[in-house]
Amino acid sequence: MQPNETPGASPLKRARTDNVPTTPSGRPSKRSKRDPATPQKWEAQIAQAIAKAREKELREAFVATAPVASTSSEAPSSSQASAGLSQSSSAPAGVLDTIDEDEQADFWSGTSSPKVEGPSRNADIFATHAEHLASQNEVSNMLREPSLVPKHEEQEEPPQELHHDVTHLSAESEDVLNGVTDAIHKHIQTLERRQAALRRSAQIKDIRIRELEAENRQLRDRQEELNDQIKTMNDTIKIHQQVIKRSYMKPRAGNTAPH
């Protein structure tokens, strides 16, 4: 227990009464309440008042917009909205429960400065709910207006100029495609004619080659015949030479020596 601590006080109150001059009964002295050296106390009180006013305004806006949002399939009903308000205002664990009635009375009397995190947090929660409901109301109102509902059956026709341009471009592309197709067909026909000419030329060459081969065979046969004739003539010449030689070397009667 601290020197300036009162028995049975809460931890929050004990923390706020540390190093604060007190009376013999344990209460903070009036001089400490009026001490101008602690401006943070007044800033906290102002922030507390602003947060409570904002929380009250958002609570009223939340309650006012809850029945309208019930028309949407996703919006909570009025009973659910009021239940949410009671749950939100009933102080989440660790936020508003830490400030008891005595401390709140001390705050409004100016004797203490409780923290501002709890009401500010509740104000943020109500602001989030209000923004969510406002967005749902806006969407539901937009869906109720027939002019904003999209009609899939009705489609805008393209402008006449665009249709004319598309027709003109399609006609030009068709002409270009026809020209390219005709050029390709002509080239194919030219290649086919060249192929036919080459085939005819190849056939002519084959016939000529066969004729030349036949002539070559005839020439070879003639050459063999001539070679045989030449051989026969050579043999005949040799025989005649031997006959002449023998007749020349044979001695005649009455002649002992050749003339």
C-alpha positions as CSV (number, residue, x, y, z in Angstrom):
1,M,0.0,0.0,0.0
2,Q,1.3,3.4,-1.0
3,P,1.5,6.3,1.5
4,N,-1.3,8.3,-0.1
5,E,-3.4,5.2,-0.9
6,T,-6.9,4.7,0.5
7,P,-8.0,1.2,1.7
8,G,-10.3,-0.6,-0.7
9,A,-9.7,1.8,-3.6
10,S,-9.8,0.4,-7.2
11,P,-6.4,0.1,-9.1
12,L,-7.4,2.9,-11.4
13,K,-8.2,5.2,-8.6
14,R,-5.1,4.2,-6.7
15,A,-3.0,5.0,-9.8
16,R,-4.7,8.4,-10.2
17,T,-4.2,9.3,-6.5
18,D,-0.5,8.5,-6.4
19,N,1.7,11.5,-5.7
20,V,-1.4,13.7,-5.1
21,P,-1.7,15.8,-1.9
22,T,-4.5,14.5,0.2
23,T,-6.4,15.5,3.3
24,P,-6.1,13.6,6.6
25,S,-9.3,11.7,5.6
26,G,-7.6,10.4,2.4
27,R,-9.5,12.6,-0.1
28,P,-7.6,14.8,-2.6
29,S,-7.0,18.3,-1.2
30,K,-8.8,21.3,-2.8
31,R,-5.4,22.8,-3.5
32,S,-4.6,19.8,-5.8
33,K,-7.9,20.2,-7.6
34,R,-7.2,23.8,-8.4
35,D,-3.6,23.3,-9.2
36,P,-2.9,25.1,-12.6
37,A,0.2,23.0,-13.2
38,T,-1.8,20.1,-14.6
39,P,-3.4,21.3,-17.9
40,Q,-3.7,17.7,-19.1
41,K,-6.6,17.2,-16.7
42,W,-8.7,19.9,-18.5
43,E,-7.7,18.6,-21.9
44,A,-8.9,15.1,-20.9
45,Q,-12.2,16.5,-19.6
46,I,-12.8,18.4,-22.9
47,A,-11.9,15.3,-24.9
48,Q,-14.3,13.3,-22.7
49,A,-17.1,15.8,-23.2
50,I,-16.6,15.9,-27.0
51,A,-16.5,12.0,-27.2
52,K,-19.7,11.7,-25.2
53,A,-21.5,14.3,-27.4
54,R,-20.3,12.5,-30.6
55,E,-21.3,9.1,-29.1
56,K,-24.8,10.5,-28.4
57,E,-25.2,12.0,-31.9
58,L,-24.1,8.7,-33.5
59,R,-26.4,6.7,-31.2
60,E,-29.4,8.8,-32.3
61,A,-28.3,8.5,-36.0
62,F,-27.9,4.8,-35.6
63,V,-31.4,4.4,-34.1
64,A,-32.9,6.6,-36.7
65,T,-31.4,4.7,-39.7
66,A,-32.0,1.2,-38.3
67,P,-35.7,0.8,-39.5
68,V,-34.9,2.1,-43.0
69,A,-32.0,-0.4,-43.4
70,S,-34.3,-3.3,-42.4
71,T,-35.7,-3.3,-46.0
72,S,-32.4,-4.6,-47.3
73,S,-31.7,-8.3,-47.0
74,E,-28.4,-7.7,-45.3
75,A,-29.4,-4.8,-43.0
76,P,-30.2,-5.7,-39.3
77,S,-33.8,-5.2,-38.0
78,S,-34.8,-2.5,-35.6
79,S,-34.7,-5.0,-32.7
80,Q,-31.3,-6.2,-33.7
81,A,-30.1,-2.6,-34.0
82,S,-31.4,-1.7,-30.5
83,A,-29.8,-4.9,-29.2
84,G,-26.5,-3.9,-30.9
85,L,-26.8,-0.4,-29.3
86,S,-27.4,-1.9,-25.9
87,Q,-24.4,-4.2,-26.4
88,S,-22.2,-1.4,-27.6
89,S,-23.3,1.0,-24.9
90,S,-23.0,-1.7,-22.2
91,A,-19.2,-1.2,-22.3
92,P,-17.0,-4.0,-23.6
93,A,-14.9,-5.8,-21.1
94,G,-11.9,-3.7,-20.0
95,V,-13.1,-0.4,-21.5
96,L,-16.0,1.2,-19.5
97,D,-16.1,-1.3,-16.6
98,T,-12.9,0.1,-15.3
99,I,-14.6,3.4,-14.5
100,D,-17.0,3.0,-11.6
101,E,-19.8,5.3,-10.5
102,D,-17.6,7.1,-7.9
103,E,-14.9,7.9,-10.4
104,Q,-17.5,9.1,-12.9
105,A,-19.0,11.3,-10.2
106,D,-15.5,12.6,-9.4
107,F,-14.9,13.3,-13.0
108,W,-18.1,15.4,-13.4
109,S,-17.3,17.2,-10.2
110,G,-13.8,17.9,-11.4
111,T,-11.9,15.8,-8.9
112,S,-10.5,13.3,-11.4
113,S,-9.8,12.8,-15.1
114,P,-10.8,9.3,-16.3
115,K,-9.3,8.0,-19.5
116,V,-10.8,8.8,-22.9
117,E,-10.1,5.6,-24.7
118,G,-13.5,3.9,-23.7
119,P,-15.9,6.6,-25.1
120,S,-13.7,7.3,-28.1
121,R,-13.7,3.6,-28.9
122,N,-17.5,3.4,-28.5
123,A,-17.8,6.5,-30.8
124,D,-15.7,4.7,-33.4
125,I,-17.9,1.7,-33.2
126,F,-21.1,3.7,-33.7
127,A,-19.4,5.7,-36.5
128,T,-18.6,2.4,-38.3
129,H,-22.2,1.2,-37.8
130,A,-23.6,4.4,-39.1
131,E,-21.4,4.4,-42.2
132,H,-22.3,0.8,-42.9
133,L,-26.0,1.6,-42.6
134,A,-25.7,4.7,-44.8
135,S,-24.0,2.7,-47.5
136,Q,-26.7,0.0,-47.4
137,N,-29.4,2.7,-47.6
138,E,-27.8,4.3,-50.5
139,V,-27.6,0.9,-52.4
140,S,-31.2,0.1,-51.6
141,N,-32.4,3.5,-52.7
142,M,-30.4,3.1,-56.0
143,L,-32.0,-0.3,-56.6
144,R,-35.5,1.1,-56.0
145,E,-35.1,3.6,-58.8
146,P,-36.0,1.9,-62.1
147,S,-33.7,4.3,-64.1
148,L,-30.7,2.8,-62.4
149,V,-31.6,-0.8,-62.8
150,P,-29.6,-2.3,-65.8
151,K,-31.8,-3.6,-68.6
152,H,-30.0,-6.4,-70.5
153,E,-32.7,-6.5,-73.2
154,E,-32.1,-2.9,-74.3
155,Q,-28.8,-2.4,-76.0
156,E,-27.6,0.8,-77.6
157,E,-27.1,0.7,-81.3
158,P,-23.7,1.9,-82.6
159,P,-23.6,5.2,-84.4
160,Q,-24.3,5.3,-88.1
161,E,-20.8,6.7,-88.8
162,L,-19.2,3.8,-87.0
163,H,-21.4,1.3,-88.9
164,H,-20.4,3.0,-92.2
165,D,-16.7,2.9,-91.2
166,V,-16.9,-0.8,-90.3
167,T,-18.7,-1.6,-93.6
168,H,-16.1,0.3,-95.6
169,L,-13.2,-1.4,-93.8
170,S,-14.8,-4.8,-94.2
171,A,-15.2,-4.1,-98.0
172,E,-11.6,-3.0,-98.3
173,S,-10.3,-6.0,-96.4
174,E,-12.4,-8.3,-98.6
175,D,-11.0,-6.7,-101.8
176,V,-7.5,-7.1,-100.4
177,L,-8.1,-10.7,-99.5
178,N,-9.6,-11.4,-102.9
179,G,-6.6,-9.8,-104.6
180,V,-4.1,-11.8,-102.5
181,T,-6.1,-15.0,-103.2
182,D,-6.0,-14.3,-107.0
183,A,-2.3,-13.7,-106.9
184,I,-1.7,-16.9,-105.0
185,H,-3.8,-18.9,-107.6
186,K,-1.9,-17.3,-110.5
187,H,1.4,-18.2,-108.9
188,I,0.3,-21.7,-108.3
189,Q,-0.8,-22.1,-112.0
190,T,2.6,-20.7,-113.1
191,L,4.4,-23.3,-110.9
192,E,2.2,-26.0,-112.3
193,R,3.0,-25.0,-115.9
194,R,6.7,-24.9,-115.1
195,Q,6.5,-28.3,-113.5
196,A,4.7,-29.7,-116.6
197,A,7.3,-28.2,-118.9
198,L,10.1,-29.7,-116.8
199,R,8.4,-33.1,-116.9
200,R,8.1,-32.9,-120.7
201,S,11.8,-31.8,-120.9
202,A,12.7,-34.7,-118.7
203,Q,10.8,-37.1,-120.8
204,I,12.5,-35.7,-124.0
205,K,15.9,-36.1,-122.3
206,D,15.1,-39.7,-121.3
207,I,14.1,-40.5,-124.9
208,R,17.3,-38.9,-126.2
209,I,19.4,-40.7,-123.7
210,R,17.9,-44.0,-124.7
211,E,18.6,-43.2,-128.4
212,L,22.2,-42.2,-127.6
213,E,22.6,-45.4,-125.6
214,A,21.3,-47.5,-128.6
215,E,23.7,-45.7,-131.0
216,N,26.5,-46.3,-128.6
217,R,25.8,-50.0,-128.5
218,Q,25.7,-50.0,-132.4
219,L,29.0,-48.3,-132.5
220,R,30.5,-50.7,-130.1
221,D,29.3,-53.7,-132.2
222,R,30.7,-52.1,-135.3
223,Q,34.0,-51.5,-133.6
224,E,34.1,-55.2,-132.6
225,E,33.4,-56.2,-136.2
226,L,36.1,-54.0,-137.4
227,N,38.5,-55.3,-134.9
228,D,37.7,-58.9,-136.0
229,Q,38.3,-57.9,-139.7
230,I,41.5,-56.2,-138.8
231,K,42.7,-59.3,-137.0
232,T,41.7,-61.5,-139.9
233,M,43.6,-59.3,-142.3
234,N,46.6,-59.3,-140.1
235,D,46.6,-63.1,-140.0
236,T,46.2,-63.2,-143.8
237,I,49.1,-60.9,-144.3
238,K,51.3,-63.0,-142.0
239,I,50.4,-66.1,-143.9
240,H,51.3,-64.4,-147.2
241,Q,54.5,-63.2,-145.8
242,Q,55.5,-66.7,-144.7
243,V,54.6,-68.1,-148.1
244,I,56.7,-65.5,-149.9
245,K,59.6,-66.1,-147.6
246,R,59.5,-69.8,-148.1
247,S,59.3,-69.4,-151.8
248,Y,62.2,-67.1,-151.8
249,M,64.4,-69.2,-149.6
250,K,63.8,-72.5,-151.7
251,P,66.7,-73.2,-154.3
252,R,65.8,-73.6,-157.9
253,A,67.2,-76.4,-160.3
254,G,70.3,-75.3,-162.3
255,N,70.9,-72.4,-160.1
256,T,73.3,-73.0,-157.3
257,A,73.2,-69.5,-156.0
258,P,70.6,-66.9,-156.2
259,H,71.0,-64.1,-158.6
